Amino acid sequence: MSPWVEFLVRHSYPILFFWVLVEQLGLPLPGLPLLLAAGALAGAGHLNLAVAVTLPVLACVCSDFLWFQVGRHRGNAVLGWICRISLEPDSCVRRTEDTFMRHGAKSLLISKFVPGLNLAAAPLAGIFRMRIRRFLPFDALGAFFWAGGYIGLGFAFSKQLETIGLYALRLGESLLVLLVGCLAAYLVWKYFQRQKFLRELRIARITPEELKKRLDAGEDIQIVDLRHAIDFAADPKTVPGALHFDPKEIEQHQELISRERDVILYCT
């Protein structure tokens, strides 16, 4: 047994708990490989399967309850912060809010499997004022599906994963360089994709200061508030005279949107 594997086996339970806890708090740590490894170690008889599943579930519930309280007390500010550190901040808020509005507490059952929704689901539950006695059971069950599912896969394919692990140990630093290189290439691609999006968007964007100047000058413009229902409920203030409806309802209200004036849209 290699020193790394021996260290992992000896300290597996605290590593499993704190790694998942920190990952669920928002640090970019890969939790999936650790869960698969824990399942493989349980399949090889080095870990107790029940304990290996229970610890990450507890870690998820602890971190999610913290995010739940932050969302309840800080509102949409925390959701905006979470989405700003994501790889797709321009669609993160809208996608997570839409998912939560459609499924409510049930979204907690699948949130761990959905990129973007993983971190956002718990604070959204707090923003939406979900009751704690409703939040905790759904959150714990969702964490069980996530941790139990991947640990179960590792347990079922423990022999195959052990073989893969041996090959990985033989490759050593070459495998690490390859993985880091692939991750770096993905991040660079996402960065340039986002910059292209922002360049296209900047052409059609107006600042709040510019809008105020046009309103103060008495220009005949129309303003449409496209904020999501959750955002509007948290802060119902809007620009005087602005129409408000969900982006999905634009076609239903198209007769209200002027064809003869400049139309200013704003959202989260």
Secondary structure by P-SEA (a helix, b strand, c coil): ccaaaaaaaaaaaaaaaaaaaaaaacccccaaaaaaaaaaaaaaccccaaaaaaaaaaaaaaaaaaaaaaaaaccaaaaaaaaaacccccaaaaaaaaaaaacccccccccccccccccaaaaaaaaacccaaaaaaaaaaaaaaaaaaaaaaaaaaaaaaaaaaaaaaaaaaaaaaaaaaaaaaaaaaaaaaaaaaaaaaaaacccaaaaaaaaaaccbbbbbbbccaaaaaacccccccbbbbccccccccccccccccbbbbbcc
